[in-house]
């Protein structure tokens, strides 16, 4: 078998390459149009916007050779964007024409009853199990989806696309095609290379079939039975690691006490004992911990670079090396944050946020997290009558890779006011402490103020203003950190998460304050957040990821096992 991988130049394809190496399959990259003639099997993976993918193929002279390869009858496996380009067009990029192998259009999810993008672990249900070849999909398994656009499954409205449908997934009230299978073409909307062991098994099963079998795959029988309606999206449990250099220059995972990451050292040499800052708190090596959390069942891994870059993000080779090494051992989504902004190298060369993000994507990251830069962009957006400049990190990265690749991180803190007299600009956002709530919240009112620089600087911007502006600029997901709850172990700030969740239509990740497994249940039940993140309790072994998943299941909250 001559297996080739197609890289159109704008997405994370390294994850699939890592998966194939782990499974022991050899492959070659498509580097020129003539390589298609050498391929006997082809996989086209990747994330990104439909228009960027089509343009990337055109620019490299690969679009027509790809079309001819598929029409030749040789096995083809398209993943995410590799599936969507098979269609005629996409609402994401109306000006771009797809391969038209499947004569139908890609459409956007509606957000009437759910968050968009669709991000997380969901099931894939067979339309006709009896006639489905053993290519590896299991109805009992969960697979990782991350997309805003899909091929909707509606045999009456579009019988042509239904002929191609192999499995479907329900999200909210909408049913869409999770995988296609016809003749020599197999494709998945989900990412098997980011779906843990279930995804690896799927890839391996497809590749181990004889090529002659994969060249003549029977089509599914979409009308044999309708899929059972079930929105099976799970809640995500995310392990986060703050990574920074210690005093010796080595990158370590650390955790702060209200953002102070140095150990406290008591100096009793003087008459008055004082506390001095000691060494950077070292809770482990990032790659080792990432691998450990993957084995424990984390649904995603987040690496946040909280150290100052040695030169610039693109010259901070140790952090890029961490991402590459982690991606070789972790087969769930990997988010990288810190320094995703426009920068200038020591030699004066300008580097755009898009260029920085691209380096991390190609190193193996699936999403980038933007913090302070998103605050500044939101301020400008609001100041400019809610018009984007088109040059912010959020806008440029979302345009090239799709909004699902952009996570915006928010660090708000409470500002307490007297509710009887406050008539400021954020009076409609006030949160009131419950009469039976914690002692330090009773009979109090507050609004949430955004901060930058790790909480060290406050801005005249509320969390609601910021969340709405970030969504409108192109953010696909919001990570909500509570400065007031960070490191307290008192549980997530439910008022904060609920406030943000009620004001946006994109997924929300709760962060800060988890001290026990039950706190994950509380935040999912009380706020509707799609995911919850923790750091210190996992690093110190106080709570295990498996323990959290068990607790969720005990309370009838869907979780991937």
Secondary structure, 3 states (H helix, E strand, C coil): CCEEEECCCCCCCHHHHHHHHHHCCCCEECCCHHHHHCCCEEEECCCCCHHHHHHHHHHCCCHHHHHHHHHCCCEEEEECHHHHCCEEEEHHHCCCECCCCEEEEEEECCCCCCCCCEEEEECCEECCHHHCCCCCCCCCCCEEEEECEECECCCCCCHHHHHHEEEEEEECCEEEEEEEEEECEEEECCEHHHCHHHHHHHHHHHHHCCHHHHCCECCCCCCCCCCCCCECCCEEEEEEEEEEECCCCCEEEECCECCECEEEEEECCCCCCEEEEEEECCCCCHHHHHHHHHHHCCCEEEEEECCCCCCCHHHCHHHHHHHHHHHCCCCCEEEEECCCCCEECCCCCEECHHHHHHHHHHHCCCEEEECHHHHHHHHHHHHCCCCCCCCCHHHHHHHHHCHHHEEEEEEEEEEEECCCCCCCCCHHHCEECCCCCCCCCCCCEEEEEEEECCCCEEEEEEHHHHHHHHHHHCCCEEEEEECCCCCCCCCCCHHHHHHHHCCCCCEEEEECCCCCCHHHHHHHHHHCCCEEEECHHHHCCCCCHHHHHHHHHHCCCCECC
